[in-house]
Amino acid sequence: IVCYSNVSKQLKYCRFFGLSYILQLNSIKFLKMNISSLDSSLQAHSKLEKETSNSVLLKERVEKYHDLSTQMSEILKVFEQRLGKLEQSILPVYQETEQLQKRQQNLEATLNCLETVLAHYDVSQDVCNLVHQGPNEGNVGVFLEALGRLRSAMEYFLHHNSQSVELENVTSLFNTGCESLNNHYRMLLKKNGSALKPVELLDLIYIEDDSSSDEFTSFRQLSQSTREELFTISHWLEQNLRFEYTMIYSTERGEVVLRSLQHLKDHQKSNSWGNEALVSTYMTRKQRFSKCSFVIYLVLKLIYAIIEENRSRSSDLVS
């Protein structure tokens, strides 16, 4: 019994001490849970305070932005009012400036017209010496420019002041210049035009008859520069309705043709067609003389006879 009682006491002590240990463990766990919840609450509280401070700062900045916007709106309203007043004050100045610019343009146009009119009145004095001197070979452009100015002056006076004395002056100078130009045209043709030799004509006949021959005798008597100058003069005269150059060209070049045929005629008279010396000389150069050449010669002789017969009847038959 004693032993049983002791064992039961020891069991009671053991139960008591085990329960107390379990209670201690539970209390420790509870404390730990309380501490962790306290930490989380502290963190949440700090976050709340931080967000609160951020919201306060944001509110202050929004209020400041609103104030700035209000001030900017007031400044813009004042600026708009001042700009409207400035526009009202500048608009008359702008309109007056525009009117002054139009007046300036009108004045400039008027001055240009006056200069053009004065140039028409002064052109006779400016180009008088040049017109009387006549054109220079190789520099006919300056002379044609002077005649163009006279032509413009003539048209002006015909349309605006047909009773003016200047119209007679410029017309006289223009006609004198055209006559000088025709004389220059004739001089170029005479200077660069000479009759072909009979041998050259016979050579040309032979070349036309013998297509197998590679030899060619050029009968272009006018140089490239002379042809260009003649073309320039002819074009200008035709544009200004002065067609005398056609008669000059036909006459001068016709004279060259007549002289060439006359030389050939004289040559044939002095050396008959059956003369062995002429035939042998020509045969030496060309090795043969075809029958067609004789026919062409007869045609040329007939043309020459017709021109000689009708030369006295009409001055333009040569063309």
C-alpha positions as CSV (number, residue, x, y, z in Angstrom):
1,I,0.0,0.0,0.0
2,V,2.8,2.3,0.9
3,C,4.5,1.5,-2.3
4,Y,1.3,2.0,-4.2
5,S,0.7,5.3,-2.6
6,N,4.3,6.4,-3.4
7,V,3.8,5.3,-7.0
8,S,0.6,7.2,-7.3
9,K,2.2,10.3,-5.8
10,Q,5.0,10.0,-8.3
11,L,2.5,9.7,-11.1
12,K,0.7,12.7,-9.9
13,Y,3.9,14.7,-9.8
14,C,4.8,13.5,-13.2
15,R,1.4,14.5,-14.5
16,F,1.6,17.9,-12.9
17,F,5.0,18.6,-14.2
18,G,4.1,17.3,-17.8
19,L,1.0,19.5,-17.9
20,S,3.0,22.5,-16.7
21,Y,5.5,21.9,-19.5
22,I,2.8,21.7,-22.0
23,L,1.3,24.9,-20.8
24,Q,4.7,26.6,-21.0
25,L,5.1,25.4,-24.6
26,N,1.7,26.7,-25.5
27,S,2.4,30.0,-23.8
28,I,5.6,30.3,-25.7
29,K,3.8,29.6,-29.0
30,F,1.2,32.2,-28.1
31,L,3.8,34.8,-27.3
32,K,5.5,34.1,-30.6
33,M,2.2,34.5,-32.4
34,N,1.5,37.7,-30.5
35,I,5.0,39.0,-31.3
36,S,4.6,38.2,-35.1
37,S,1.2,39.8,-35.2
38,L,2.6,42.8,-33.4
39,D,5.3,43.1,-36.0
40,S,2.9,42.9,-38.9
41,S,0.7,45.4,-37.2
42,L,3.7,47.7,-36.7
43,Q,4.6,47.3,-40.4
44,A,1.1,48.0,-41.5
45,H,1.0,51.0,-39.3
46,S,4.3,52.3,-40.7
47,K,3.0,51.7,-44.3
48,L,-0.2,53.5,-43.4
49,E,1.7,56.5,-42.0
50,K,3.9,56.5,-45.2
51,E,0.8,56.4,-47.5
52,T,-0.8,59.1,-45.4
53,S,2.2,61.3,-45.8
54,N,2.3,60.6,-49.5
55,S,-1.3,61.5,-49.9
56,V,-0.8,64.7,-48.0
57,L,2.1,65.6,-50.2
58,L,0.2,64.7,-53.3
59,K,-2.7,66.8,-52.1
60,E,-0.3,69.8,-51.5
61,R,1.2,69.4,-55.0
62,V,-2.3,69.2,-56.6
63,E,-3.3,72.4,-54.8
64,K,0.0,74.0,-55.9
65,Y,-0.6,72.9,-59.5
66,H,-4.1,74.2,-59.4
67,D,-2.8,77.6,-58.2
68,L,-0.2,77.6,-61.0
69,S,-2.8,76.7,-63.5
70,T,-5.0,79.5,-62.3
71,Q,-2.1,82.0,-62.5
72,M,-1.2,80.8,-66.0
73,S,-4.7,81.2,-67.1
74,E,-4.8,84.7,-65.8
75,I,-1.5,85.5,-67.5
76,L,-2.8,84.1,-70.8
77,K,-6.0,86.1,-70.6
78,V,-3.9,89.3,-70.0
79,F,-1.6,88.3,-72.9
80,E,-4.6,87.7,-75.2
81,Q,-6.1,91.1,-74.3
82,R,-2.8,92.8,-74.9
83,L,-2.4,90.9,-78.2
84,G,-5.8,92.0,-79.3
85,K,-5.0,95.6,-78.5
86,L,-1.7,95.3,-80.4
87,E,-3.5,93.8,-83.4
88,Q,-6.0,96.7,-83.4
89,S,-3.1,99.2,-83.3
90,I,-1.0,97.4,-85.9
91,L,-3.8,96.6,-88.4
92,P,-4.0,100.2,-89.7
93,V,-0.2,100.4,-90.0
94,Y,-0.3,97.1,-92.0
95,Q,-3.0,98.3,-94.3
96,E,-1.1,101.6,-94.8
97,T,2.1,99.7,-95.5
98,E,0.3,97.5,-98.1
99,Q,-1.0,100.6,-99.8
100,L,2.5,102.1,-99.8
101,Q,3.9,98.9,-101.4
102,K,1.3,99.0,-104.1
103,R,2.1,102.7,-104.7
104,Q,5.8,101.8,-104.9
105,Q,5.1,99.0,-107.4
106,N,3.0,101.4,-109.5
107,L,5.8,104.0,-109.4
108,E,8.4,101.4,-110.4
109,A,6.2,100.2,-113.3
110,T,5.7,103.8,-114.4
111,L,9.4,104.5,-114.2
112,N,10.1,101.4,-116.3
113,C,7.6,102.6,-118.9
114,L,9.1,106.1,-118.9
115,E,12.6,104.6,-119.4
116,T,11.3,102.5,-122.3
117,V,9.6,105.5,-123.9
118,L,12.7,107.6,-123.4
119,A,14.8,104.9,-124.9
120,H,12.6,105.0,-128.0
121,Y,13.3,108.8,-128.2
122,D,17.0,108.4,-127.7
123,V,17.5,105.3,-129.9
124,S,18.1,107.4,-133.1
125,Q,21.0,109.3,-131.4
126,D,22.4,106.1,-129.9
127,V,22.7,104.1,-133.1
128,C,23.1,106.8,-135.7
129,N,26.9,106.4,-136.0
130,L,26.7,102.6,-136.0
131,V,24.0,102.5,-138.7
132,H,25.9,104.9,-141.0
133,Q,29.1,102.9,-140.5
134,G,27.4,99.7,-141.5
135,P,27.9,96.1,-140.2
136,N,31.3,94.6,-139.7
137,E,32.1,91.2,-141.1
138,G,32.0,88.6,-138.3
139,N,30.3,90.9,-135.9
140,V,26.9,91.5,-137.5
141,G,25.0,90.8,-134.3
142,V,25.6,94.2,-132.9
143,F,24.3,95.9,-136.0
144,L,21.2,93.7,-136.0
145,E,20.6,94.6,-132.4
146,A,20.7,98.3,-133.3
147,L,18.2,97.7,-136.1
148,G,16.0,95.8,-133.7
149,R,15.9,98.8,-131.4
150,L,15.0,101.0,-134.3
151,R,12.2,98.6,-135.3
152,S,10.8,98.7,-131.7
153,A,10.9,102.5,-131.7
154,M,9.0,102.5,-135.1
155,E,6.3,100.3,-133.8
156,Y,5.9,102.5,-130.6
157,F,5.6,105.7,-132.5
158,L,3.2,104.2,-135.1
159,H,0.8,103.1,-132.3
160,H,1.2,106.0,-129.9
161,N,2.4,109.1,-131.8
162,S,2.2,108.7,-135.5
163,Q,2.7,112.4,-136.1
164,S,6.0,112.6,-134.2
165,V,9.2,113.7,-135.9
166,E,11.0,110.9,-134.2
167,L,9.0,108.4,-136.3
168,E,10.5,109.9,-139.5
169,N,14.0,109.8,-137.9
170,V,13.9,106.2,-136.8
171,T,12.2,105.1,-140.1
172,S,14.9,106.7,-142.1
173,L,17.6,105.2,-140.0
174,F,16.0,101.8,-140.2
175,N,15.8,101.9,-143.9
176,T,19.4,103.1,-144.1
177,G,20.4,100.2,-141.9
178,C,18.5,97.7,-144.0
179,E,20.2,99.1,-147.1
180,S,23.6,98.8,-145.4
181,L,22.7,95.2,-144.4
182,N,21.8,94.4,-148.0
183,N,25.1,95.9,-149.3
184,H,27.0,93.9,-146.7
185,Y,25.1,90.8,-147.8
186,R,26.1,91.5,-151.5
187,M,29.7,92.2,-150.4
188,L,29.9,88.8,-148.7
189,L,28.6,87.0,-151.8
190,K,31.0,88.9,-154.1
191,K,34.0,88.5,-151.9
192,N,33.5,84.7,-151.5
193,G,32.1,84.0,-155.0
194,S,34.3,83.3,-157.9
195,A,33.7,81.4,-161.2
196,L,34.6,77.8,-161.4
197,K,37.3,76.8,-163.8
198,P,36.3,74.7,-166.8
199,V,38.4,71.8,-165.6
200,E,36.5,71.8,-162.2
201,L,33.2,71.8,-164.1
202,L,34.4,68.9,-166.2
203,D,35.6,67.1,-163.1
204,L,32.1,67.5,-161.5
205,I,30.5,66.2,-164.7
206,Y,32.8,63.2,-164.6
207,I,32.2,62.5,-160.9
208,E,28.4,62.6,-161.4
209,D,28.8,60.3,-164.4
210,D,31.2,57.8,-162.9
211,S,29.7,56.6,-159.6
212,S,32.6,54.3,-159.0
213,S,35.1,57.1,-158.6
214,D,36.0,58.0,-155.0
215,E,37.5,61.4,-156.0
216,F,35.3,64.5,-155.3
217,T,36.1,68.1,-156.1
218,S,34.3,70.5,-153.6
219,F,32.8,73.6,-155.2
220,R,31.7,75.2,-151.9
221,Q,33.1,78.6,-152.2
222,L,31.6,79.9,-148.9
223,S,33.3,79.2,-145.6
224,Q,31.3,78.0,-142.6
225,S,31.5,81.4,-140.9
226,T,30.4,83.2,-144.0
227,R,27.4,80.8,-144.5
228,E,26.4,81.3,-140.9
229,E,26.6,85.1,-141.2
230,L,24.6,85.0,-144.5
231,F,22.0,82.8,-142.8
232,T,21.7,85.2,-139.8
233,I,21.2,88.2,-142.1
234,S,18.7,86.4,-144.3
235,H,16.7,85.2,-141.3
236,W,16.6,88.7,-139.8
237,L,15.6,90.3,-143.0
238,E,12.9,87.8,-143.6
239,Q,11.5,88.2,-140.0
240,N,11.3,92.0,-140.7
241,L,9.6,91.5,-144.1
242,R,12.7,92.7,-146.1
243,F,13.0,90.3,-149.0
244,E,15.5,92.2,-151.1
245,Y,18.2,89.7,-150.1
246,T,16.6,87.1,-152.4
247,M,17.2,89.2,-155.5
248,I,20.7,90.0,-154.3
249,Y,21.5,86.3,-153.8
250,S,20.0,85.3,-157.1
251,T,21.8,88.0,-158.9
252,E,25.2,87.5,-157.4
253,R,25.2,83.7,-157.5
254,G,23.7,83.9,-161.0
255,E,26.6,86.0,-162.1
256,V,28.9,83.3,-160.7
257,V,27.0,80.7,-162.7
258,L,27.2,82.8,-165.9
259,R,30.9,83.4,-165.5
260,S,31.5,79.8,-164.9
261,L,29.6,78.9,-168.1
262,Q,31.2,81.7,-170.0
263,H,34.7,80.3,-169.0
264,L,33.6,76.9,-170.1
265,K,32.3,78.3,-173.4
266,D,35.5,80.2,-174.0
267,H,37.5,77.2,-173.1
268,Q,35.5,75.0,-175.6
269,K,35.9,77.7,-178.3
270,S,39.6,77.9,-177.9
271,N,39.9,74.1,-177.7
272,S,37.4,72.4,-180.0
273,W,35.6,69.3,-178.8
274,G,37.6,67.1,-181.1
275,N,41.0,68.6,-180.1
276,E,43.3,65.8,-179.2
277,A,45.3,67.9,-176.8
278,L,42.3,68.7,-174.5
279,V,41.0,65.1,-174.7
280,S,44.4,63.7,-173.9
281,T,45.0,66.1,-171.0
282,Y,41.6,65.2,-169.6
283,M,42.0,61.5,-170.3
284,T,45.3,61.6,-168.5
285,R,43.6,62.9,-165.4
286,K,40.4,60.8,-165.5
287,Q,41.4,57.9,-167.9
288,R,38.1,58.3,-169.8
289,F,35.5,60.8,-170.8
290,S,32.0,59.3,-171.1
291,K,29.4,60.1,-173.7
292,C,27.0,61.4,-171.0
293,S,29.5,64.2,-170.3
294,F,29.0,65.5,-173.8
295,V,25.3,65.6,-173.4
296,I,25.6,67.4,-170.1
297,Y,27.9,70.0,-171.7
298,L,25.3,70.6,-174.4
299,V,22.6,71.1,-171.8
300,L,24.8,73.6,-169.9
301,K,25.5,75.4,-173.2
302,L,21.7,75.6,-173.9
303,I,21.0,77.0,-170.4
304,Y,23.7,79.6,-170.9
305,A,22.2,80.7,-174.2
306,I,18.8,81.0,-172.7
307,I,20.0,83.0,-169.7
308,E,22.0,85.3,-172.0
309,E,19.0,85.8,-174.2
310,N,16.6,86.7,-171.4
311,R,19.0,88.5,-169.1
312,S,18.1,91.9,-170.5
313,R,14.3,91.2,-170.2
314,S,14.0,90.5,-166.5
315,S,16.5,91.1,-163.7
316,D,15.2,88.3,-161.6
317,L,15.2,85.5,-164.2
318,V,18.6,84.3,-162.9
319,S,16.9,83.2,-159.7
